[in-house]
Structures are given as structure tokens and as C-alpha cells.
């Protein structure tokens, strides 16, 4: 997931340069999520992204822009069914995890 504060930045001023233009990772799609609905917030907005090839992002605007990348990892393996409540105690309180 990628969260960013893009209040007044014109998207045309953000340049995303692919460092490996031939990489098959460049063709993965993205999904977008709206800003939080509480307090009529307009930022941050979130984007889900698939794995990406190396790239650079340049902000040509005079307005600062901050990106926060959060990578979620899936836990699998033979030990997960017997240890999930110890490894992730907060999951006990999730509706479908009891």
C-alpha cells in the first residue's frame, strides 16, 4: 500500500521513471482508495500497488509531497494454525478469526 498527501500537487508534475523499462513488473495495475471519511478529510489517499521494478519519483512541484510505502507480508507454513494466537494475539478479537 502506498499512502501520500497530495492536497495541491498537480499529477502532471510528478514524474515516475522506470529504471528497467523492459521489466514485466511495470505492467501491474494499481487500485485506489479514498481519503478517510471522518472530519471531511481529503488526504491522505492510498493506492495499492503490486510489486514494482526499480523506479524513481521526482516531484517537479514546489509543494512538498510525502509517500509512505507499507508492505504487508503473508504468513504461511505448517506452524501457523497452531501458533497464530501467540504470534498475532490481536487476531483473537477479529470477528472471523475466533
C-alpha positions as CSV (number, residue, x, y, z in Angstrom):
1,X,0.0,0.0,0.0
2,X,1.2,3.5,-0.8
3,X,-0.2,6.4,1.2
4,X,0.5,10.0,0.2
5,X,-0.5,13.6,0.9
6,X,-1.4,15.1,-2.4
7,X,-3.5,18.1,-1.4
8,X,-2.5,20.6,-4.1
9,X,0.1,18.8,-6.2
10,X,-0.7,18.6,-9.9
11,X,-0.2,14.9,-11.0
12,X,1.4,16.2,-14.2
13,X,4.3,17.5,-12.1
14,X,5.1,14.0,-10.7
15,X,7.5,12.0,-12.9
16,X,7.8,8.3,-12.4
17,X,10.8,7.0,-14.3
18,X,11.2,3.2,-14.8
19,X,14.8,2.2,-14.3
20,X,14.2,-1.0,-16.1
21,X,11.6,-0.2,-18.8
22,X,11.6,-3.8,-20.1
23,X,10.7,-5.3,-16.7
24,X,7.4,-7.3,-16.6
25,X,6.7,-5.7,-13.2
26,X,6.0,-2.4,-14.9
27,X,2.7,-3.6,-16.3
28,X,1.0,-4.5,-13.0
29,X,-2.1,-2.5,-12.2
30,X,-3.0,-0.4,-9.1
31,X,-6.1,0.2,-7.1
32,X,-7.0,3.4,-5.3
33,X,-8.7,4.1,-2.0
34,X,-10.3,7.3,-1.0
35,X,-9.1,9.5,1.9
36,X,-10.6,8.8,5.3
37,X,-14.3,9.9,5.6
38,X,-14.0,11.3,9.1
39,X,-13.8,15.0,9.5
40,X,-14.2,15.5,5.8
41,X,-10.6,14.7,5.2
42,X,-9.2,15.0,1.7
43,X,-5.8,13.4,2.5
44,X,-4.1,11.0,2.9
45,X,-5.1,9.0,-0.1
46,X,-4.0,5.4,-0.6
47,X,-3.0,3.3,-3.6
48,X,-2.5,-0.4,-3.6
49,X,0.4,-1.4,-5.8
50,X,1.7,-4.8,-7.0
51,X,5.5,-5.5,-6.9
52,X,7.3,-2.8,-8.8
53,X,10.5,-2.8,-10.8
54,X,13.1,-0.2,-9.6
55,X,12.0,3.3,-10.4
56,X,12.4,6.9,-9.3
57,X,9.8,9.5,-8.5
58,X,10.5,13.2,-9.0
59,X,8.3,15.9,-7.7
60,X,8.7,18.9,-10.0
61,X,6.2,20.9,-8.0
62,X,7.1,23.5,-5.4
63,X,4.7,21.8,-2.9
64,X,6.2,19.0,-0.8
65,X,4.8,15.5,-1.3
66,X,5.3,12.6,1.1
67,X,4.9,9.0,0.2
68,X,4.7,6.2,2.8
69,X,5.0,2.6,1.5
70,X,3.6,-0.2,3.7
71,X,4.4,-3.7,2.7
72,X,2.1,-6.4,4.0
73,X,3.6,-9.9,4.4
74,X,1.5,-13.1,4.4
75,X,2.5,-15.7,7.0
76,X,2.1,-19.3,5.9
77,X,3.6,-22.5,6.9
78,X,2.8,-25.6,9.0
79,X,3.2,-23.8,12.3
80,X,0.7,-21.0,11.6
81,X,-2.5,-23.0,12.5
82,X,-1.2,-23.9,16.0
83,X,0.7,-20.7,16.7
84,X,-1.4,-17.8,15.2
85,X,-2.9,-16.8,18.6
86,X,0.6,-16.4,20.1
87,X,2.2,-14.7,17.1
88,X,-0.8,-12.4,16.5
89,X,-2.8,-12.0,19.7
90,X,-4.9,-9.2,18.3
91,X,-6.4,-11.6,15.7
92,X,-8.4,-13.3,18.6
93,X,-10.6,-10.2,18.6
94,X,-11.3,-10.2,14.9
95,X,-14.8,-11.4,14.1
96,X,-13.8,-14.2,11.7
97,X,-10.7,-15.3,13.4
98,X,-12.1,-16.8,16.7
